[in-house]
Amino acid sequence: MVEIRNLRYEQGYQQQLILVEHFCLQQSMHLQQLLHQ
């Protein structure tokens, strides 16, 4: 039970990291577009 819970927690954590990275990427791309205008 504990192992399964840890695995689910890790998967959720990885998904959050991916979302954060994606958000940061979008923000930096948006900033670059603003700078180039």
KELOKOL-362192 format. One record per atom (N, C-alpha, C): z, x, y; residue in one letter; atom name; residue number from 1. Coordinates in steps of 0.05 Angstrom, whole numbers. Layout:
BEGIN
R        w        u        v   residu   atome   num
R        Z        X        Y        A      CA   NUM
...
END
This chain:
BEGIN
R        w        u        v   residu   atome   num
R        0       17      -24        M       N     1
R        0        0        0        M      CA     1
R        0       18       25        M       C     1
R       17       38       25        V       N     2
R       19       55       49        V      CA     2
R       -7       70       54        V       C     2
R      -19       79       32        E       N     3
R      -44       94       35        E      CA     3
R      -66       76       47        E       C     3
R      -68       52       37        I       N     4
R      -88       33       47        I      CA     4
R      -83       28       77        I       C     4
R      -58       25       84        R       N     5
R      -51       19      112        R      CA     5
R      -59       43      130        R       C     5
R      -53       67      120        N       N     6
R      -61       91      135        N      CA     6
R      -91       93      138        N       C     6
R     -105       87      117        L       N     7
R     -134       88      118        L      CA     7
R     -145       68      139        L       C     7
R     -135       44      138        R       N     8
R     -144       24      158        R      CA     8
R     -138       33      186        R       C     8
R     -114       45      190        Y       N     9
R     -106       55      216        Y      CA     9
R     -125       77      226        Y       C     9
R     -132       95      207        E       N    10
R     -150      117      214        E      CA    10
R     -178      106      222        E       C    10
R     -187       86      206        Q       N    11
R     -214       75      212        Q      CA    11
R     -214       62      240        Q       C    11
R     -192       46      246        G       N    12
R     -190       33      271        G      CA    12
R     -189       54      294        G       C    12
R     -175       76      289        Y       N    13
R     -172       97      309        Y      CA    13
R     -199      110      314        Y       C    13
R     -214      115      293        Q       N    14
R     -241      127      296        Q      CA    14
R     -259      108      311        Q       C    14
R     -258       82      305        Q       N    15
R     -275       63      320        Q      CA    15
R     -268       63      349        Q       C    15
R     -242       65      356        Q       N    16
R     -234       65      384        Q      CA    16
R     -245       91      397        Q       C    16
R     -243      113      383        L       N    17
R     -254      138      394        L      CA    17
R     -283      136      400        L       C    17
R     -298      123      382        I       N    18
R     -327      120      386        I      CA    18
R     -332      102      410        I       C    18
R     -316       81      413        L       N    19
R     -319       63      436        L      CA    19
R     -314       78      462        L       C    19
R     -293       94      462        V       N    20
R     -285      109      486        V      CA    20
R     -308      129      492        V       C    20
R     -318      143      472        E       N    21
R     -339      162      477        E      CA    21
R     -364      148      488        E       C    21
R     -371      125      476        H       N    22
R     -394      110      486        H      CA    22
R     -390      101      515        H       C    22
R     -366       92      521        F       N    23
R     -360       83      548        F      CA    23
R     -363      107      568        F       C    23
R     -352      130      560        C       N    24
R     -353      154      577        C      CA    24
R     -382      162      581        C       C    24
R     -398      160      560        L       N    25
R     -426      167      561        L      CA    25
R     -441      149      581        L       C    25
R     -435      123      579        Q       N    26
R     -448      103      597        Q      CA    26
R     -440      109      626        Q       C    26
R     -414      115      630        Q       N    27
R     -405      120      657        Q      CA    27
R     -418      144      669        Q       C    27
R     -420      166      653        S       N    28
R     -432      191      663        S      CA    28
R     -462      187      668        S       C    28
R     -475      172      651        M       N    29
R     -504      166      656        M      CA    29
R     -507      150      682        M       C    29
R     -489      130      686        H       N    30
R     -490      114      710        H      CA    30
R     -486      131      735        H       C    30
R     -467      150      733        L       N    31
R     -461      168      755        L      CA    31
R     -485      185      761        L       C    31
R     -498      195      741        Q       N    32
R     -522      212      745        Q      CA    32
R     -544      196      758        Q       C    32
R     -547      171      750        Q       N    33
R     -568      154      763        Q      CA    33
R     -561      150      792        Q       C    33
R     -536      146      799        L       N    34
R     -528      142      827        L      CA    34
R     -533      167      843        L       C    34
R     -528      191      830        L       N    35
R     -532      216      844        L      CA    35
R     -561      222      849        L       C    35
R     -579      213      831        H       N    36
R     -607      219      833        H      CA    36
R     -621      201      853        H       C    36
R     -610      178      860        Q       N    37
R     -623      160      878        Q      CA    37
R     -624      172      907        Q       C    37
END
